[in-house]
Amino acid sequence: MAAPVRRGEELELQIDSLAYGGNGVSRLNGFVVFVRGGLPGDRVRARVTKTKRGFAEATAVAVLEPSTERVEAPCPHFGVCGGCRFQDLDYAAQAAAKEQQVRDSLVRIGRIVEAPVEPIVPAASLYHYRNKLEYSFTAGEDGIDLGFHRAGRWDEVIGLDVCLLTTDLGNSVREAVRDWAREEKLEAYDQANGEGYLRHLVYREGRNTGQALAVLVTAPGERFETGYFVDVLRRFPEMRSIHWAVNDTPAEQTNVPTKLLWGDDAIEEQLLGLRVRVRPGAFLQTNTEMAERLYAIAGEFAGLTGVENVFDLYCGTGTIGLSLAPHAKMVWGLEISEEAVACAIENAELNGIDNAKFFAGNVGQTVEELVGEAGSPDIVVVDPPRAGLAGKALRRMGELGAARLVYVSCNPTTLASDLKVLREEYGYELVRCRPVDMFPHTPHVESVSLLEKRA
């Protein structure tokens, strides 16, 4: 049956809820329309942008009757910057929507009729919570500028006066680098034609240590005086590590090899009492405060007594596994990134933890080798990427037969599809699922799930 709406058509729609990903959900005589810019409780006029067999997509062009849950967004760049989509939605409504998205995914995709979803853990801080930001250089009216992509555009960057997701220090560092670039009369790299020089500024901050790290990413060639750039950033007493990276590809990527210009090669953060080394490209949850909550929940669900053999799959730099190690017999971490594994090993040594070992390898291909080295696990903790567990990795994890699985997820839809396979093919039941809001004002939601193998 063809869609009852046409592309370009304008409709009056009542927004009922938020779908995972952040679009409002409306129904037109039962036909679902996903509306970008529509919030629950809004009545909007929306223009249809895409039609499919079972649904349509639209963009709100006017709010005819605003939701009672709409609030004034505090950021001067809201609506233009692509960073925070929901500053204009009351936070309690944001959190409730995310909790419902996790429940809906488990019911609709996972086929878990009565999903054991617990109340969401709300964000402790609504603003200034990020420990890492990646800014892009752009040509502004007053000279070169630093900012984020315009909402919905890959080819346009807006300069920032302030970002409410970083700290005062983070804003000051960005302003200092912008002013330096203007003084030096350096040009921003143009993604469209490949001309220009300055590409990105990466800023990382140890929120519990106060230590800061910066990486300047440029096109090839040394067109700036590195000593003066260092002097500009050394004015901040918190700055401990200054790097330069060259990206010689058209792709907008910042995780490229770096050259240390000054200071230590890494900074330190503290998580749940652990000292964690943070290098320019190391993965660390970008909300330190909520990462501690997330890992604490994973530890609670694991229910360790000190005698368990634990597998930590997709272990990254080892933060979850190392937080579990004091309560386990042995922790074995597996991660495809050799750099991350090196960090995990270093972090274990840094904290004097000798019952955690980390190995580099693809989970789907090498977990059997890990069993040969470590024996069978009693508990498996898994924290996969947003795409969830790849087919082979999912099968291998199911075949391990551990009594308990703790699944840390950043995508409720892939979580639900993975849990369906684990239940139907490997006999695991979902016992608990607790959503966690790591990123207020964004569509993202994390969760921790506990699965137990049926006897």
C-alpha positions in Angstrom: 0.0 0.0 0.0 1.3 3.4 -0.9 2.0 6.0 1.8 -1.0 8.3 2.4 1.2 11.4 2.2 3.4 12.9 -0.5 6.9 14.3 -0.3 6.7 18.1 0.0 3.2 18.0 1.5 2.5 20.0 4.6 0.6 18.4 7.4 -0.8 19.4 10.8 0.4 16.8 13.3 0.2 16.1 17.0 3.4 14.8 18.4 2.9 11.9 20.9 6.4 10.8 21.9 10.0 10.7 20.9 11.5 7.9 18.9 15.0 6.6 19.5 17.2 9.0 17.5 15.3 12.0 18.6 12.5 12.5 16.1 8.9 13.2 17.3 6.4 10.4 16.6 3.0 11.3 15.2 0.2 9.3 13.7 -2.0 10.3 10.8 -5.0 7.9 10.8 -2.7 5.2 12.1 0.2 6.0 9.7 3.4 6.9 11.5 5.2 10.1 10.7 8.6 10.9 12.3 9.0 14.6 12.7 12.3 16.3 13.2 11.9 19.3 15.6 8.7 18.0 17.1 8.5 17.5 20.9 5.9 15.4 22.8 2.8 17.4 23.3 3.4 19.8 20.3 1.0 20.4 17.5 3.1 21.3 14.5 2.9 22.1 10.8 5.4 19.7 9.2 6.7 19.3 5.7 7.1 15.7 4.5 10.7 15.0 3.4 10.6 11.2 2.8 8.0 8.5 2.3 8.4 4.8 2.9 5.9 1.9 2.7 5.2 1.9 6.4 6.1 5.5 7.6 7.1 8.9 6.5 9.6 11.5 7.7 9.0 15.2 8.0 10.5 18.4 9.4 8.5 20.8 11.7 8.3 24.2 10.0 6.1 25.8 12.6 4.9 25.0 16.2 1.2 25.7 16.2 0.6 24.8 19.8 3.7 24.2 22.0 4.0 21.4 24.4 3.7 22.3 28.1 7.1 20.5 28.5 8.9 23.0 26.2 11.4 25.3 28.0 13.7 28.1 27.0 17.0 26.8 25.7 19.9 28.5 27.5 22.5 28.2 24.7 22.8 31.1 22.3 23.6 28.7 19.5 20.6 26.3 20.1 18.8 25.3 16.9 21.8 26.3 14.7 24.5 24.1 16.3 24.0 20.4 15.8 25.2 19.4 19.3 22.2 19.6 21.6 18.8 18.9 20.2 16.6 18.9 23.3 17.7 21.9 25.4 14.1 23.2 24.8 12.5 20.0 26.3 12.1 19.9 30.1 14.8 17.5 31.5 12.3 15.2 33.3 10.6 14.7 30.0 13.9 13.9 28.2 14.8 11.3 30.8 11.3 9.7 30.7 11.4 9.5 26.9 14.8 7.8 27.0 13.5 5.3 29.6 10.5 4.5 27.4 12.7 4.1 24.3 14.7 1.4 26.0 11.4 -0.3 27.1 9.8 0.0 23.7 12.9 -1.5 22.0 13.0 -4.5 24.3 9.3 -5.2 23.8 9.0 -4.4 20.0 12.4 -5.8 18.8 13.5 -8.1 21.6 10.0 -9.6 22.0 10.2 -9.3 25.8 6.6 -8.7 26.7 7.2 -7.6 30.3 10.7 -6.0 30.0 12.2 -5.6 33.4 13.3 -2.0 32.9 14.2 -0.1 36.0 13.9 3.7 36.5 16.4 5.6 34.4 19.5 7.0 36.3 19.2 10.7 35.4 22.3 12.8 34.6 23.9 14.3 37.6 24.8 17.5 35.6 22.7 18.9 32.8 25.5 21.1 31.4 29.3 21.3 31.5 29.6 17.6 31.7 31.8 16.6 28.7 35.5 15.8 29.2 36.2 15.8 25.5 35.3 18.1 22.6 36.3 18.1 19.0 36.1 21.6 17.4 36.3 22.3 13.6 38.0 25.4 12.2 36.0 27.6 9.8 36.2 30.9 8.0 34.1 33.4 10.0 33.1 37.0 9.5 35.8 38.2 11.9 38.5 35.9 10.7 39.1 32.2 11.4 36.7 30.6 14.0 36.3 27.4 15.9 33.0 25.6 16.4 30.7 22.7 15.5 28.8 21.7 12.4 25.5 23.4 11.7 22.6 21.1 12.5 22.0 18.7 9.6 25.0 19.9 7.6 28.4 18.1 7.1 29.8 21.0 5.0 29.1 24.0 7.2 30.7 24.9 10.6 29.4 27.7 12.9 31.8 29.6 15.2 30.9 29.5 18.9 30.7 32.2 21.5 30.3 29.6 24.2 29.6 25.9 24.5 27.5 24.9 27.6 28.7 21.3 27.4 32.3 22.0 28.3 33.8 23.9 31.3 34.9 27.5 31.6 38.4 26.2 31.1 37.4 24.4 27.9 35.8 27.5 26.5 38.8 29.6 27.4 41.2 27.2 25.7 39.1 27.3 22.5 39.0 31.1 22.5 42.8 31.2 23.0 43.4 28.9 20.1 41.0 30.9 17.9 42.7 34.2 18.8 46.1 32.6 18.1 45.0 31.4 14.7 43.7 34.9 13.8 46.9 36.6 15.0 49.0 34.2 12.9 46.6 34.7 9.9 46.2 31.0 9.4 43.4 29.7 7.1 40.8 27.1 7.9 40.8 23.9 5.9 38.0 23.8 3.3 36.4 20.4 3.2 34.9 21.1 -0.2 38.1 22.0 -2.1 40.8 20.6 0.1 42.5 24.0 0.5 43.5 25.7 3.8 45.4 24.4 6.8 43.8 24.3 10.3 41.3 21.4 10.6 40.4 20.6 14.2 41.2 21.3 17.9 40.7 18.3 20.3 40.3 19.2 23.9 40.4 16.7 26.7 40.0 17.3 30.4 40.5 15.1 33.5 37.4 16.2 35.4 38.5 14.7 38.7 42.1 15.7 38.3 41.9 19.1 36.6 44.5 18.1 34.0 44.0 19.2 30.4 45.3 18.0 27.0 45.0 19.6 23.5 45.6 18.4 20.0 45.9 20.7 17.0 45.0 18.9 13.8 46.2 20.4 10.5 46.7 19.6 6.9 50.3 18.6 5.9 53.1 21.0 6.4 54.5 23.0 9.3 53.0 26.4 8.7 53.1 27.6 12.3 55.7 28.3 14.9 55.1 25.3 17.3 56.9 27.1 20.2 54.5 30.0 20.1 51.5 27.7 19.9 52.8 25.9 23.0 53.3 29.3 24.8 49.7 30.2 24.2 48.4 27.1 25.8 50.9 27.0 28.6 49.3 30.1 30.0 46.7 27.7 31.4 48.2 26.0 34.5 45.9 23.0 34.0 47.4 22.3 30.5 49.7 19.3 30.8 49.9 17.8 27.3 50.1 19.6 23.9 50.1 17.6 20.6 50.1 18.2 16.9 48.5 15.9 14.4 48.5 15.9 10.6 45.5 14.6 8.7 46.5 14.2 5.0 43.2 12.6 3.9 39.9 14.3 2.9 38.1 12.5 5.7 37.2 14.5 8.8 39.0 12.5 11.4 40.9 13.5 14.5 42.1 10.2 15.8 45.4 10.2 13.8 48.9 9.8 15.1 50.2 12.8 17.1 53.5 14.5 17.8 54.1 15.6 21.3 55.0 19.3 21.3 55.2 19.9 25.0 54.5 18.2 28.4 53.5 14.7 29.3 52.3 12.3 26.6 49.1 11.7 28.5 47.0 13.2 31.3 45.3 11.3 34.2 41.7 10.9 35.1 40.2 9.2 38.1 37.3 6.8 37.9 35.9 4.9 40.9 39.2 5.5 42.6 41.2 4.2 39.7 43.9 6.2 38.0 43.4 6.2 34.3 46.0 7.5 31.7 44.3 9.4 28.9 46.2 9.8 25.7 45.0 11.8 22.7 43.3 8.9 21.0 42.3 6.8 24.0 38.7 5.9 24.4 37.1 7.2 27.6 33.4 7.8 28.3 33.0 11.5 27.7 30.9 12.1 30.8 33.2 11.2 33.7 30.6 11.8 36.4 28.1 9.4 34.7 30.7 6.9 33.6 31.3 6.3 37.3 27.6 5.6 37.8 27.5 3.3 34.7 30.5 1.3 35.8 29.1 1.0 39.4 25.9 -0.4 38.0 27.8 -2.9 35.9 29.6 -4.0 39.1 26.4 -4.2 41.0 24.8 -6.4 38.3 27.9 -8.6 38.1 27.4 -9.5 41.8 31.0 -10.6 42.2 32.1 -12.5 45.3 35.8 -12.8 44.7 35.9 -16.3 43.1 34.7 -15.5 39.6 36.6 -15.7 36.3 35.4 -12.7 34.4 35.7 -11.9 30.7 35.6 -8.2 29.7 34.9 -8.1 26.0 35.3 -4.9 24.0 37.3 -3.8 27.0 38.7 -0.6 25.5 41.3 0.9 27.9 40.2 -1.5 30.6 38.1 0.8 32.8 35.2 -1.6 33.5 37.4 -4.6 33.9 39.8 -2.8 36.3 36.9 -1.6 38.4 35.7 -5.2 38.7 39.1 -6.8 39.4 39.2 -6.1 43.2 36.1 -8.2 43.5 36.9 -11.0 41.1 39.4 -13.9 41.0 40.6 -12.9 37.6 39.6 -10.5 34.8 40.5 -11.1 31.2 40.0 -8.3 28.7 39.7 -8.5 24.9 39.8 -5.6 22.5 40.6 -5.2 18.8 42.6 -1.9 19.3 46.2 -2.6 20.1 46.6 1.0 21.4 43.6 0.6 23.7 45.0 -2.7 25.0 48.4 -1.0 25.7 46.5 1.6 27.7 44.6 -1.1 29.6 47.9 -2.9 30.6 49.4 0.4 31.6 46.3 1.3 33.7 46.5 -2.1 35.5 50.1 -1.4 36.4 49.4 2.1 37.4 46.8 0.9 39.9 48.8 -2.1 41.1 46.2 -4.6 39.8 47.8 -7.9 39.0 44.6 -10.1 38.5 43.7 -8.4 35.2 45.2 -9.3 31.8 44.4 -7.7 28.5 44.8 -9.0 25.0 44.3 -7.6 21.5 42.0 -9.4 19.1 38.7 -9.5 17.3 36.1 -10.8 19.8 34.3 -13.0 17.2 37.6 -14.5 16.0 39.8 -14.8 19.1 37.5 -15.4 22.1 38.1 -19.2 21.7 41.8 -18.6 22.1 41.1 -16.6 25.2 39.2 -19.6 26.7 42.3 -21.7 26.0 44.4 -19.3 27.9 42.0 -18.3 30.7 39.5 -21.2 31.0 35.7 -20.7 30.8 34.2 -17.5 32.3 31.7 -17.4 35.1 30.6 -13.9 34.1 31.0 -12.1 30.8 30.8 -8.3 30.7 30.4 -6.8 27.2 30.4 -3.2 26.1 30.1 -3.3 22.3 30.1 -0.4 19.8 26.8 1.3 18.8 26.2 -1.4 16.1 26.0 -4.0 18.8 27.5 -7.5 18.6 28.5 -8.7 15.2 27.0 -12.0 14.2 30.1 -14.1 15.0 30.8 -12.2 18.2 27.2 -12.8 19.4 27.4 -16.5 18.7 30.8 -16.8 20.4 29.5 -15.0 23.5 26.4 -17.2 23.6 28.5 -20.4 23.2 30.7 -19.4 26.2 27.8 -20.5 28.5 28.7 -18.1 31.3 26.1 -18.1 34.2 25.7 -14.4 33.9 26.1 -11.7 31.2 26.3 -8.0 31.9 25.6 -6.1 28.7 26.5 -2.4 28.6 24.8 -0.8 25.7 24.7 2.6 24.0 22.0 1.7 21.5 18.7 0.1 22.7 17.7 -1.2 19.3 20.8 -3.3 18.8 20.7 -4.3 22.5 17.2 -5.6 21.9 18.0 -7.6 18.8 21.1 -9.1 20.5 19.0 -10.1 23.6 16.4 -11.8 21.3 19.1 -14.1 19.9 20.7 -14.7 23.3 17.3 -15.7 24.7 16.0 -17.8 21.8 19.3 -19.6 20.8 21.4 -19.7 24.0 18.9 -19.8 26.9 19.5 -16.4 28.5 16.8 -14.4 30.2 16.9 -10.7 30.8 16.6 -10.2 34.6 17.3 -6.5 34.9 17.8 -3.5 32.7 18.7 0.0 34.0 18.9 2.9 31.5 21.5 5.6 32.3 21.4 9.1 30.8 25.0 10.0 30.0 24.3 12.8 27.5 21.4 15.2 28.4 19.9 17.2 25.6 21.0 14.5 23.0 19.1 11.5 21.7 21.7 9.0 23.2 20.8 6.6 26.0 23.0 4.0 27.7 21.8 1.0 29.7 23.1 -1.9 31.7 21.4 -5.3 31.4 21.8 -8.5 33.5 21.1 -11.8 31.7 21.1 -15.1 33.5 21.4 -18.5 31.8 18.4 -20.8 32.3 19.2 -24.0 34.2 
